[in-house]
């Protein structure tokens, strides 16, 4: 079944959950919608202030990923560049990205989907 049909609603009733597979504490997600057959999903991701994702290493996915920073900022440690609220990334499968540090914390809106 594809992502469920949802009308506008808040996410305040949803709990922040630790991101599965993360080797560090302080990275959380709220899955807003998802398709369990394809693993496509839309989520909010939160990094606490001071989190450094270096133990998770560089990331490479087999799916498309779009990320919009809603609050705070991320420093890409590989690129040595800070990205702030209001910036956007579109990553095709195979693109190397991260790790990151978030001195003041951040919240992102993310869409992940497989190419069909």
C-alpha positions in Angstrom: 0.0 0.0 0.0 1.4 3.4 -0.8 1.6 6.2 1.7 -1.7 6.7 3.5 -4.1 9.5 2.7 -3.8 12.3 5.3 -5.5 15.6 5.6 -3.8 18.5 7.3 -3.0 17.7 10.9 -0.4 18.5 13.6 2.4 16.3 14.6 2.4 17.3 18.3 0.8 14.1 19.3 3.7 12.1 17.8 6.7 11.2 19.9 10.3 11.9 18.8 11.9 8.4 18.5 15.6 7.6 18.2 16.7 7.1 14.6 17.1 3.3 14.0 20.7 2.3 13.3 22.3 5.5 14.7 25.4 4.9 16.7 24.9 8.1 18.7 22.3 9.6 21.0 20.6 12.9 20.2 19.2 12.2 16.7 15.4 11.6 16.6 12.7 11.3 14.0 8.9 11.5 13.6 7.7 9.5 10.6 4.8 11.5 9.1 3.9 9.1 6.3 5.4 6.0 4.9 5.1 3.0 2.6 6.4 -0.2 4.3 6.7 -2.0 1.0 9.1 0.5 -0.5 10.5 2.1 2.6 9.6 5.5 1.1 8.7 8.0 3.8 8.4 11.5 4.9 9.7 12.5 8.3 10.9 15.2 10.6 14.4 14.7 12.0 15.8 16.5 15.0 19.4 16.7 16.2 20.0 18.0 19.7 22.4 20.8 20.3 26.0 19.6 20.2 25.4 16.4 18.3 28.2 15.2 16.1 27.2 12.4 13.7 30.9 11.4 12.9 30.4 7.9 14.5 27.8 7.2 11.9 30.3 8.1 9.1 29.5 9.3 5.7 26.1 8.4 4.3 25.4 6.8 1.0 21.8 5.7 0.1 20.2 3.6 -2.6 17.2 6.0 -2.6 16.5 9.7 -3.4 16.5 12.0 -0.4 15.3 15.6 -0.2 16.0 17.6 3.0 14.8 21.1 4.0 16.2 22.6 7.2 13.3 24.1 9.2 15.2 25.3 12.3 18.8 25.6 13.4 21.7 24.6 11.3 24.0 21.7 10.3 27.8 21.8 9.7 28.8 19.3 7.0 32.1 18.1 8.4 33.3 16.7 5.1 32.6 19.9 3.2 33.4 22.2 6.2 30.3 24.2 5.4 27.3 25.3 7.5 23.8 25.1 6.2 21.1 27.1 8.0 17.3 27.1 8.2 15.7 27.7 4.8 18.3 25.7 2.8 17.5 22.6 0.8 19.3 19.5 -0.5 18.3 17.0 -3.1 20.5 13.8 -3.0 20.3 11.2 -5.7 21.1 7.5 -5.0 24.8 7.1 -4.4 25.6 10.7 -3.4 28.1 10.8 -0.5 27.0 13.2 2.3 27.8 14.0 5.9 28.8 13.5 8.7 27.4 16.6 10.4 27.6 18.6 13.6 24.8 20.7 14.9 26.1 23.2 17.5 22.7 24.6 18.4 20.4 21.8 17.2 18.2 21.6 14.1 15.0 20.2 12.7 14.7 19.0 9.1 11.8 17.9 6.9 12.9 14.9 4.8 11.4 12.9 1.9 12.9 9.6 0.9 11.8 7.6 -2.1 13.0 5.0 -4.4 13.2 5.7 -8.2 10.5 3.9 -10.0 
